[in-house]
Each structure stands twice: as structure tokens, then as C-alpha cells.
Amino acid sequence: MFRLLPGQEKNNLFDNLATALARTSAPTMLRQLALFDRADAAYGAGVRRALVARGALDAAQ
């Protein structure tokens, strides 16, 4: 389903997920990012970028 979304909808998804994940513990956040990466590399990367933009994740992770 993710791959069928238009670009802006993907960005909205990344932002919404990052908002929720930013309130979780680091182990939970990293575990969820690993699952997103397994589903689709662009999915994980997009959520990761949104988390970094919020300061919730170090860019090196």
C-alpha cells in the first residue's frame, strides 16, 4: 500500500508516525524503524528523516 501513495501522502504518513514515535522510548523507536525498513527501505528512511527533523533521533541512527 505504501508504494501506491502519492508523494505528499507519504510525507504526511512519515510526519504522523514520527509525531507518535517521538514520544516512545529509544528501544521502541529503533525496533519500529527496523520493521519499517524491512517493509520498504524508503518507508523506514522517510520516518527516520521525520524523526531527525524533530530532534527525536540522532542522524547517525
C-alpha positions in Angstrom: 0.0 0.0 0.0 2.8 2.4 0.9 4.3 2.2 -2.6 1.0 3.3 -4.1 0.7 6.5 -2.1 1.4 9.9 -3.8 4.5 11.8 -2.6 2.6 14.2 -0.3 0.6 11.4 1.3 3.9 9.6 2.0 5.2 12.7 3.7 2.1 13.1 5.7 2.4 9.4 6.8 6.1 10.0 7.8 5.2 13.1 9.8 2.3 11.4 11.6 4.3 8.4 12.5 7.3 10.5 13.7 5.0 12.5 15.9 3.8 9.4 17.7 7.2 7.6 17.7 8.9 10.7 19.2 7.0 10.1 22.4 8.3 6.5 22.8 11.4 5.1 24.3 14.6 4.8 22.2 14.4 0.9 22.0 10.8 1.0 20.9 11.5 3.7 18.3 14.5 1.8 16.9 12.6 -1.5 16.8 9.7 0.1 14.9 12.2 1.7 12.4 13.7 -1.7 11.8 10.2 -3.0 11.0 9.6 -0.1 8.6 13.0 -0.8 6.9 12.0 -4.4 6.4 8.7 -3.5 4.8 10.3 -0.9 2.5 13.6 0.9 2.7 12.0 4.2 1.6 9.4 3.8 4.3 12.0 3.5 7.1 14.1 6.2 5.6 11.2 8.6 5.4 10.1 8.1 9.1 13.8 8.3 10.1 14.1 11.7 8.4 11.0 13.0 10.0 12.3 11.9 13.4 15.6 13.6 12.9 13.9 16.8 11.8 12.0 16.7 15.1 15.2 16.2 17.1 13.9 12.8 18.3 16.6 10.8 16.7 20.3 11.2 16.0 21.0 11.4 12.3 23.6 8.6 12.7 20.9 6.2 13.7 
